[in-house]
Each structure stands twice: as structure tokens, then as C-alpha cells.
């Protein structure tokens, strides 16, 4: 009887809820692995593989939160682990890749541009962690760190695919890196798409658009992905300009930080 009483707290549902859920954290660990892998490949001058690894990490990072919500396995541990993983995959890794590929020969300006990006990602994630209670999930405040990482990695990938060296476009790479870093900590609002419910029925044209999108990406992944994220990065500024010219009575949206995942 004493043994059963000793084991009883271990079966308490409250204790189970405070445990570490393996499924969503496996996706987070996989994203962290590809972020680390990107750093290793950049150090070995394998920049194309490093850039592709960033995109794989981005896909996995988008899945862990959705898996946690669908399986109801969200936890405080998972949220903190996800933020640390994001800092490696979308903060340190892209900064190191673009520095080694294009900015290294620019002296102080090169590493300062890379640091601006890295610091922007850290501040972006910290701001999200302190703004979790803000309710409007339709928008991100500042460019999301995965999108910023895809922007930088996409530039590296598309240039290498066309046989263009980093030294030839180092000024463009520097400008884009600084732009991505500043955009992450800006107050510009970017559409999040969080209100899209994948379990609801959708019009038929949505399926057609999804198929067309897959065909476009598969036709030329480096160029199409870089173009998509470049358009997304500028979309927030376009929305800000349009909102500026609207009636003053219209309030600006209140952003939801990074993600329910990121």
C-alpha cells in the first residue's frame, strides 16, 4: 500500500502536463540540426548546401508549432526550446553564411552587417517572448526571423545557382543583410496567415493556387523562393504606406510577435 501511494503522484495528470512532449520537440530538434548543419557547411565553403539547410530548417520550424497545437502538446519548455533553436537556425546561421560567402572581404563593414542581422534576430525573438499576450494574430510585428533567414539564404542560393560569386555582389548582400536585420526589429506589420484553418473547407480555387505554387517552386526553387520572400519582405512596407494614406480613424493592427510556434 505504501508503494502504491508513493507511485500515485507520478500518475497525476497535472504532472504529465508539465512533462516534455517528444513529438513537437523532435521537429524543433530537427530544425536545430539543420541550422547547425548550415553553419558547418558554411565553414567548409559549401554555401549552397548551407542555404538549402536553412530552408529545410524553416519548414521543420513551421511544423513543430502546428503539430503541438493539433496534438495538444504545447508546453512552456517547447516554446523556450523553439526560441533557442530559432536563434541558431535563423539568427546565427544566416549571418555566418552570408559573412563567409560575401562579406568577409569587406573588413569591419562586413562583420558589422552580419552582426546587425544576428542582433536583429535575437531582439526579434526576445520581443515575441515578452508580447505573447497581445491578441491580434493576423500580423507579425517586424519581419519574422524565418522569412529574414530565407531572404538571406535565398540570395546566396540563387547567386550560386547562376555562377555568381559572393565577392561580385557583396554590396548587394551587405545591403540585403542590413535590411533584413532592421526589418526584424521594425514596427512594420507583416501578414501572418495564422487565421487560416487547415481543418475547414476551402474554395476549389485555393487548391488550384496551391498546385500552381508547387509547380512554380519545383520549376526553379532558388529563384522562385528568393522572389517570394523578397516580395513578402517588401509587403509589410507596402501595407504601411497604404495604411498611412487611409483615414486616421482606422487603427493600426496590434501584432502577435513571432508565432505560436516560433
C-alpha positions as CSV (number, residue, x, y, z in Angstrom):
1,X,0.0,0.0,0.0
2,X,2.8,2.4,0.8
3,X,4.4,1.6,-2.6
4,X,1.2,2.4,-4.4
5,X,0.9,5.7,-2.5
6,X,4.4,6.6,-3.5
7,X,3.7,5.9,-7.1
8,X,0.4,7.8,-7.2
9,X,1.9,11.3,-7.8
10,X,3.7,10.0,-10.8
11,X,0.3,9.2,-12.4
12,X,-1.1,12.7,-11.6
13,X,-2.4,14.3,-14.8
14,X,-1.1,17.7,-13.7
15,X,2.4,16.2,-13.6
16,X,2.0,14.6,-17.0
17,X,1.0,18.0,-18.5
18,X,4.2,19.5,-17.1
19,X,6.4,16.9,-18.8
20,X,8.3,17.2,-22.1
21,X,6.3,16.2,-25.1
22,X,8.5,14.3,-27.6
23,X,6.7,14.8,-30.9
24,X,6.8,18.6,-31.4
25,X,10.3,18.8,-29.8
26,X,11.5,16.2,-32.4
27,X,10.7,18.7,-35.1
28,X,12.4,21.5,-33.2
29,X,15.5,19.4,-32.7
30,X,15.5,18.6,-36.4
31,X,15.3,22.3,-37.2
32,X,18.1,23.0,-34.8
33,X,20.2,20.2,-36.5
34,X,19.8,21.8,-40.0
35,X,20.7,25.2,-38.6
36,X,23.9,23.7,-37.1
37,X,24.5,21.8,-40.3
38,X,24.2,25.1,-42.3
39,X,26.9,26.6,-40.0
40,X,29.2,23.6,-40.5
41,X,28.8,23.7,-44.3
42,X,29.4,27.4,-44.5
43,X,32.7,26.9,-42.6
44,X,33.6,24.3,-45.2
45,X,32.7,26.7,-48.1
46,X,29.7,24.6,-49.1
47,X,27.4,27.6,-49.3
48,X,24.7,26.1,-51.5
49,X,24.2,23.2,-49.1
50,X,24.2,25.6,-46.2
51,X,21.5,27.8,-47.9
52,X,19.3,24.7,-48.6
53,X,19.7,23.6,-45.0
54,X,18.2,27.0,-43.8
55,X,15.1,26.4,-45.9
56,X,14.7,22.8,-44.6
57,X,15.0,24.2,-41.0
58,X,12.3,26.8,-41.9
59,X,9.9,24.0,-43.0
60,X,10.6,22.0,-39.8
61,X,10.2,25.1,-37.7
62,X,6.8,25.8,-39.2
63,X,5.7,22.2,-38.4
64,X,6.6,21.9,-34.8
65,X,4.1,24.5,-33.6
66,X,1.3,23.1,-35.8
67,X,2.0,19.6,-34.6
68,X,1.9,20.8,-30.9
69,X,-1.4,22.5,-31.5
70,X,-3.0,19.7,-33.4
71,X,-1.9,17.1,-30.8
72,X,-2.5,19.5,-27.8
73,X,1.1,19.0,-26.6
74,X,2.1,22.7,-26.2
75,X,4.4,23.4,-23.2
76,X,6.5,26.2,-21.8
77,X,9.6,24.0,-22.4
78,X,8.7,23.6,-26.1
79,X,8.2,27.4,-26.5
80,X,11.6,28.2,-24.9
81,X,13.4,25.4,-26.8
82,X,11.9,26.6,-30.1
83,X,13.1,30.2,-29.5
84,X,16.7,28.9,-28.8
85,X,16.5,26.7,-31.9
86,X,15.3,29.7,-34.0
87,X,18.2,31.8,-32.8
88,X,20.7,29.2,-34.1
89,X,18.9,28.4,-37.4
90,X,17.6,31.9,-38.3
91,X,19.9,34.2,-36.4
92,X,23.5,32.9,-36.2
93,X,23.5,30.5,-39.2
94,X,22.3,33.0,-41.9
95,X,24.7,35.7,-40.5
96,X,27.6,33.4,-40.7
97,X,26.7,32.1,-44.2
98,X,26.4,35.5,-45.8
99,X,29.6,36.7,-44.0
100,X,31.7,33.8,-45.2
101,X,30.2,33.9,-48.7
102,X,30.3,37.7,-49.5
103,X,31.0,40.0,-46.5
104,X,34.3,38.6,-45.3
105,X,36.4,40.7,-47.7
106,X,34.7,44.0,-46.7
107,X,36.5,44.3,-43.4
108,X,34.7,45.9,-40.5
109,X,31.7,46.7,-42.6
110,X,31.2,43.1,-43.4
111,X,31.1,41.7,-39.9
112,X,29.1,44.7,-38.7
113,X,26.4,44.0,-41.3
114,X,26.4,40.3,-40.2
115,X,26.1,41.3,-36.6
116,X,23.2,43.7,-37.3
117,X,21.3,40.8,-38.7
118,X,22.2,38.4,-35.8
119,X,21.3,41.0,-33.2
120,X,18.1,41.8,-35.1
121,X,17.1,38.1,-34.9
122,X,17.8,38.0,-31.1
123,X,15.9,41.1,-30.4
124,X,13.0,39.9,-32.6
125,X,12.7,36.7,-30.6
126,X,13.0,38.5,-27.3
127,X,10.2,40.9,-28.3
128,X,8.0,38.0,-29.2
129,X,8.6,36.3,-25.9
130,X,7.5,39.4,-24.0
131,X,4.5,40.1,-26.2
132,X,2.8,36.7,-26.1
133,X,-0.3,38.2,-24.5
134,X,-1.1,40.5,-27.4
135,X,-4.1,39.2,-29.2
136,X,-4.1,40.1,-32.9
137,X,-2.6,37.1,-34.6
138,X,-3.3,38.3,-38.1
139,X,0.0,40.2,-38.3
140,X,3.7,39.9,-37.2
141,X,5.3,43.0,-35.7
142,X,8.6,43.1,-37.7
143,X,9.8,40.6,-40.3
144,X,9.6,37.1,-38.9
145,X,13.1,35.6,-38.4
146,X,12.5,32.6,-40.7
147,X,11.5,34.9,-43.5
148,X,14.6,37.0,-42.9
149,X,16.7,33.9,-42.9
150,X,15.1,32.7,-46.1
151,X,15.8,36.1,-47.7
152,X,19.5,36.0,-46.9
153,X,19.9,32.3,-47.7
154,X,17.8,32.7,-50.9
155,X,20.2,35.3,-52.2
156,X,23.2,33.0,-51.6
157,X,21.4,30.1,-53.3
158,X,20.2,31.9,-56.4
159,X,23.5,33.6,-57.0
160,X,25.5,30.4,-56.6
161,X,23.0,28.6,-58.9
162,X,23.8,31.2,-61.6
163,X,27.5,31.0,-61.1
164,X,27.9,34.4,-59.4
165,X,30.4,34.7,-56.6
166,X,29.8,36.4,-53.4
167,X,32.5,38.9,-54.0
168,X,30.8,40.1,-57.1
169,X,27.6,41.0,-55.3
170,X,29.0,41.8,-51.8
171,X,27.5,45.3,-51.7
172,X,24.0,43.9,-52.6
173,X,24.5,41.2,-50.0
174,X,25.5,43.7,-47.4
175,X,22.5,45.9,-48.1
176,X,20.1,43.0,-48.0
177,X,21.6,41.6,-44.8
178,X,21.2,45.0,-43.0
179,X,17.7,45.4,-44.5
180,X,16.7,42.0,-43.1
181,X,18.2,42.7,-39.7
182,X,16.5,46.1,-39.3
183,X,13.2,44.8,-40.7
184,X,13.0,42.2,-37.9
185,X,13.1,44.9,-35.2
186,X,10.9,47.4,-37.0
187,X,7.3,48.2,-36.1
188,X,6.2,47.3,-39.6
189,X,3.3,44.8,-39.7
190,X,3.5,41.7,-41.9
191,X,0.6,39.4,-42.7
192,X,0.9,36.2,-40.6
193,X,-1.8,33.9,-42.2
194,X,-2.5,32.4,-38.7
195,X,-6.2,32.7,-39.1
196,X,-6.1,30.2,-41.9
197,X,-7.7,27.0,-40.6
198,X,-6.5,23.9,-42.4
199,X,-9.3,21.8,-41.0
200,X,-12.1,23.9,-42.6
201,X,-13.3,23.5,-46.1
202,X,-11.8,25.9,-48.7
203,X,-12.9,27.1,-52.2
204,X,-11.7,24.9,-55.1
205,X,-9.5,27.7,-56.5
206,X,-7.4,27.6,-53.3
207,X,-6.4,24.0,-54.2
208,X,-5.6,25.1,-57.7
209,X,-3.5,28.0,-56.4
210,X,-1.6,25.6,-54.1
211,X,-0.9,23.3,-57.0
212,X,0.3,26.2,-59.2
213,X,2.5,27.4,-56.4
214,X,4.1,23.9,-56.0
215,X,4.8,23.8,-59.8
216,X,6.4,27.2,-59.7
217,X,8.7,26.3,-56.8
218,X,9.6,23.0,-58.4
219,X,10.4,24.6,-61.7
220,X,13.2,26.8,-60.3
221,X,13.5,26.6,-56.4
222,X,16.3,29.1,-55.8
223,X,14.8,31.9,-57.9
224,X,11.1,31.4,-57.0
225,X,11.8,31.0,-53.3
226,X,14.0,34.1,-53.2
227,X,11.5,36.1,-55.2
228,X,8.6,35.0,-52.9
229,X,10.4,36.0,-49.7
230,X,11.6,39.2,-51.3
231,X,8.1,40.2,-52.1
232,X,7.0,39.2,-48.6
233,X,9.7,41.4,-47.1
234,X,8.5,44.4,-49.0
235,X,4.8,43.6,-48.5
236,X,4.9,45.0,-44.9
237,X,6.2,48.3,-46.1
238,X,3.6,48.5,-48.9
239,X,0.9,47.8,-46.3
240,X,2.4,50.5,-44.1
241,X,2.3,53.1,-46.9
242,X,-1.3,52.2,-47.8
243,X,-2.3,52.4,-44.1
244,X,-0.7,55.8,-43.9
245,X,-3.0,57.2,-46.6
246,X,-6.1,55.7,-45.0
247,X,-8.5,57.6,-42.8
248,X,-6.9,58.5,-39.4
249,X,-9.8,56.8,-37.6
250,X,-8.5,53.4,-38.7
251,X,-6.3,52.0,-36.1
252,X,-3.2,50.0,-36.9
253,X,-3.3,46.3,-36.1
254,X,-1.8,45.0,-32.9
255,X,0.8,42.4,-33.8
256,X,1.3,39.0,-32.4
257,X,5.0,38.8,-32.1
258,X,6.6,35.9,-33.9
259,X,4.4,32.9,-34.0
260,X,2.5,30.4,-31.8
261,X,5.4,28.2,-32.9
262,X,8.5,30.3,-33.5
